[in-house]
Amino acid sequence: MKLPRRKFLRLAVGATALPVASRIARAQTYPSRPARIVVPFAAGGSTDIIARLIGGWLSERLGQQFVIENRPGAGSNIGTEVVVNAPPDGYTLLLVGASSAINATLYEKLNFNFLRDITPVAGVISLPFIMAVNPSVPAKTVSEFIAYAKANPGKVNLASGGNGTAGHLSGELFKMMAGVNMVHVPYRGEAPALTDMLGGQVQAMFGTMPASIEYVRAGKLRPLAVTSARRSQLLPDLPTVGYFVPGYETSALQGVGAPRNTPAEIINKLNKEINAGLADPKIKTRVADMGGTVLAGSPADFGKLIADETEKWGKVVKFSGAKPD
C-alpha cells in the first residue's frame, strides 16, 4: 500500500526526530545512577586530589555520586584502558593527565589510541614544575646553572619520579633546548627522588609544585625557575625557565575524558558543570593553593590542548630516547 506523500514525509521527519529526542531525553535524565571517575594513579597525588575535587562537585550538582576509582599501573595505561573499554554512556570517566599525551609515543604498542578512543570533556588544571637544585650546586639562576652544567658535562644528575614522567621529560626538554648534558636518574616515584635531592645524591630536578614547594620554602632546595609560561602566584619572585631559555614551557595538564562515542549531549552537560565548578571560589582557591591554573573551556579546547601536548612530548621522547620503566 502506497502512503500519501505528505503522510510519508511526516513519518520520515518523525523517525528522524526520534533519535534526537531520545538523546536529549537521555541527557536530561543523566545521571540516573552513580558514575565513576577512574584515576590511573595511586591515591594521594595531585591527580587524585583534582579528581576528588571534581567528583565532589559533580556529585553535589548532579544528584548522583561520582565515585573515584584509583587504577594505577603501566604509567597510567591500565586505568586508561579501563575507560576506553567501558560503555560510552557517561558513567565511566577518566582523569586525564600529562602521561596520556606522553604515552602515545613512549610506548611502542598500546591497546588503544588515546586521541581516537578518549573523547575530551573538559580541561581542569595546569600545574607547573619547579626547576630546583640541591643547595650544594653553586648556581643561583638558570643561566648560572646552564654554565655550570656545560662546564661539568655528564656530572650533574637529574632526578625524576620515573622514566617517561612529565618531570623527566621536562628535564629532557631543558637539556634539548639549553644544550646541556645531564645524567637522568629515574626513581620509582617523586617522593624517593626528592629524598635523594635533599641528601645531595642528585643535584637537579623538575618537581611538581605540590610536592616540592615546602622544601623550597624551608630552604632545603634552591629554586631556579618555574616551568610555566607565567610566574606562579605561590612563588611570585621566581622567574620562568622561558625567561632564560626562550620558548621553553611545560606543565602537567589535567582534565576529564570519556569513552569514544559518548553522546555529545552528555559530554556538553558534564563540560558545563565542570566549568561551573572551576568558577566556584572554593575550588579556585584550592587550585591556587596547589600552584595551579584553571583551564576550563570547551571539549574542543581540551581536545586541541591534548593533541598539541601529544605532538610536543612526542618530539621530546624521540630526542631523549626515553623508554618506559
Protein Blocks (a to p, Z undefined) as FASTA:
>chain_A
ZZdfklmmmmmmmmmmmmmmmmmmmmmmpcfbdcddddfbdehiamlmmmmmmmmmmmmm
nopacdddddeeehhlmmmmmmmmpccehpaccdddfklmmmmmmpmbdcbdfklmpccf
bdcbdcdddddddfklmbfbfklmmmmmmmmghkaccddfbehiaklmmmmmmmmmnopa
cdddddedjklmmmmmmnopambdcddfklmmmmmmnopaccfbdfbfbdcfklmmbccf
klmmghiacdddddddddehiafklmmmmmmmmmmmmmpmklmmmmmmnopacfehcfkl
mmmmmmmmmmmmmmmmmmnopacZZ
